[in-house]
Amino acid sequence: MIFYEPDRRDKSILSHDPFKALIAPRPIGWVSTISKSGAINLAPYSFFNAVADTPPMLAFSSNGKKDSQTFAEETGEFVWNMPTWDLRENMNITSASFPQGDNEFPHAHLEMAPCRLVKPPRVAESPCSLECKVTHVVPLKDVDGNACINTMIIGQVIGVHLDERYIDANGLVEVTRMKPIARCGYLADYTVLDELFQMRRPR
């Protein structure tokens, strides 16, 4: 087993930083936002996850201050949309660098659907969207207290849109039928959730 410090890896062994490949799979933060002036943004984030369940909270981390962070800070709202196998190409289009304020929805051939409790639109084609209110904006620092380029945006889920076709007779969501996709690292690696196994927590 090799050991290395992140900024001192042997590039003759590890030509590419494996960090993102090791912390995998990571759910994709497909975040829609709206600015105070009404500009709409839709972008995927690979640094994203649930961080609490009572109340439910999500967090995404912006590598540099991009539209999603800017708009979420301006309005205090964002929406997470589940990217699925069927929506993989659409999601990938929204990762392109469009001019600030340019709406990614039409570029990605996606329909905007209104939310109930927040102003940003949701992805109509997504089987699940979560309406969120921003609770924290956290500039990240390293162990020496130096500012990093990432800022973490935490939001509380205040509304859930869920396609009832994926709810079974027992009231459980059949997530494998939705086929959510996840990020796996390096430049273009993804995976799809289409199989589950169960393990009971020991008493």
C-alpha positions in Angstrom: 0.0 0.0 0.0 1.4 3.4 -1.0 1.1 6.6 1.1 1.3 10.1 -0.1 0.4 13.7 0.9 -2.2 15.1 -1.6 0.2 17.8 -3.0 3.2 15.4 -3.1 1.9 12.3 -5.0 4.3 10.4 -7.2 3.0 11.3 -10.7 5.0 8.4 -12.2 2.6 6.2 -10.3 -0.6 8.3 -10.2 -0.5 10.6 -13.2 -3.9 12.0 -12.3 -5.1 13.0 -8.9 -7.4 10.1 -7.8 -9.3 12.0 -5.1 -12.5 12.4 -7.0 -12.3 8.8 -8.2 -11.9 7.5 -4.7 -14.8 9.4 -3.2 -17.3 7.8 -5.4 -19.9 7.5 -6.5 -21.1 11.0 -5.6 -24.7 12.1 -6.3 -24.8 15.0 -8.8 -26.1 18.4 -7.6 -28.2 19.4 -10.6 -29.0 22.9 -9.2 -31.4 25.4 -10.7 -31.4 29.0 -9.5 -32.8 32.4 -10.4 -31.2 35.8 -9.9 -33.0 38.9 -8.5 -33.2 40.2 -12.0 -34.9 37.0 -13.2 -31.9 35.3 -14.9 -32.1 31.5 -14.8 -29.3 29.0 -14.3 -29.1 25.2 -14.3 -25.8 23.5 -13.6 -24.4 20.2 -12.3 -22.1 20.0 -9.2 -20.0 17.0 -8.4 -19.4 18.2 -4.8 -22.9 17.7 -3.5 -24.8 15.6 -1.0 -27.4 15.4 1.8 -26.0 16.6 5.1 -29.0 16.3 7.5 -32.4 14.8 7.7 -34.1 16.6 10.6 -34.8 19.0 8.9 -33.7 17.6 5.5 -30.7 19.6 4.2 -28.5 19.5 1.1 -25.2 21.1 0.3 -23.3 21.9 -2.9 -19.8 23.3 -3.2 -19.0 25.8 -5.9 -15.4 25.8 -7.2 -15.1 29.5 -7.7 -18.1 31.8 -7.5 -20.3 30.7 -10.4 -23.9 31.6 -11.2 -25.5 28.9 -9.0 -23.7 30.3 -5.9 -24.3 33.9 -6.9 -28.0 33.5 -7.6 -28.6 31.3 -4.5 -27.0 34.0 -2.4 -29.0 36.7 -4.0 -32.4 35.1 -3.6 -31.7 32.6 -0.8 -33.2 29.8 -2.8 -32.3 26.9 -5.1 -33.7 23.6 -6.4 -32.1 20.2 -6.7 -33.2 18.1 -9.7 -32.4 14.4 -9.9 -30.3 13.6 -13.0 -31.1 10.2 -14.4 -29.9 7.8 -17.1 -32.5 9.2 -19.5 -31.4 12.8 -18.8 -27.6 12.2 -18.8 -27.0 14.0 -22.1 -29.2 16.9 -21.1 -27.4 17.2 -17.8 -24.0 17.1 -19.5 -25.0 20.0 -21.8 -25.7 22.1 -18.7 -22.1 21.7 -17.6 -20.9 23.8 -20.5 -19.6 27.3 -19.8 -22.4 29.5 -21.1 -22.3 33.3 -20.7 -23.5 34.6 -17.3 -27.3 34.8 -17.2 -27.7 32.6 -20.2 -30.5 30.1 -19.5 -29.3 26.5 -19.8 -32.8 25.0 -20.1 -33.3 25.6 -23.8 -29.7 24.7 -24.7 -30.2 21.3 -23.0 -33.7 20.8 -24.5 -35.4 20.8 -21.1 -38.7 22.2 -19.9 -39.0 24.5 -17.0 -41.7 23.7 -14.5 -42.8 26.1 -11.7 -42.1 25.4 -8.1 -44.6 25.8 -5.2 -42.6 27.6 -2.5 -39.5 29.0 -4.2 -39.0 31.1 -7.4 -36.3 29.0 -9.3 -37.9 26.6 -11.9 -37.4 22.9 -11.7 -36.5 20.5 -14.4 -39.9 19.2 -15.6 -38.5 15.9 -16.9 -36.8 15.0 -13.7 -38.6 12.4 -11.5 -37.7 14.3 -8.3 -36.9 17.9 -7.5 -36.3 19.4 -4.0 -37.1 23.0 -3.3 -34.5 24.5 -0.9 -34.0 27.7 1.1 -30.4 28.7 1.8 -29.4 28.3 5.5 -25.6 28.7 5.3 -23.0 30.1 3.0 -19.7 28.7 4.1 -16.4 29.9 2.6 -14.0 26.9 3.0 -10.6 27.2 4.6 -7.6 24.9 4.7 -5.9 23.6 7.9 -3.8 26.7 8.0 -6.8 29.0 7.9 -6.2 30.1 4.3 -9.2 30.7 2.1 -10.0 28.0 -0.5 -11.7 28.7 -3.8 -14.7 26.6 -2.8 -17.8 27.9 -1.0 -20.4 25.5 0.4 -24.0 26.4 0.0 -26.4 24.6 2.4 -30.1 24.6 1.9 -33.1 23.2 3.8 -35.6 21.2 1.8 -39.0 22.9 2.1 -40.8 21.2 -0.8 -40.6 17.8 -2.6 -41.7 17.1 -6.2 -41.9 13.3 -6.7 -43.2 11.4 -9.7 -45.8 9.0 -8.3 -45.1 6.4 -10.9 -42.0 5.5 -8.9 -43.8 4.8 -5.6 -44.6 1.2 -5.0 -47.6 -0.4 -3.3 -45.8 -0.3 0.1 -45.2 3.5 -0.2 -41.5 3.1 -1.0 -39.7 4.9 -3.8 -38.3 2.5 -6.4 -35.1 4.5 -7.0 -33.6 1.8 -9.2 -36.4 2.4 -11.7 -35.5 6.2 -11.7 -31.9 5.2 -12.5 -30.1 8.3 -11.0 -26.6 8.9 -12.2 -23.6 9.7 -10.1 -20.1 11.2 -10.6 -17.1 8.9 -10.3 -14.1 11.1 -10.9 -11.4 11.9 -13.5 -12.6 13.7 -16.6 -15.7 11.8 -17.7 -16.5 8.9 -15.4 -20.1 8.4 -14.3 -22.2 5.5 -13.0 -25.9 4.7 -12.8 -27.8 3.3 -9.8 -29.8 0.3 -11.1 -29.3 -2.3 -8.4 -29.6 -2.4 -4.6 -28.6 -4.8 -1.9 -29.7 -4.7 1.7 -27.9 -5.1 5.0 -29.6 -4.8 8.4 -27.9 -2.7 11.1 -26.7 -5.0 13.9 -28.5 -4.7 17.2 
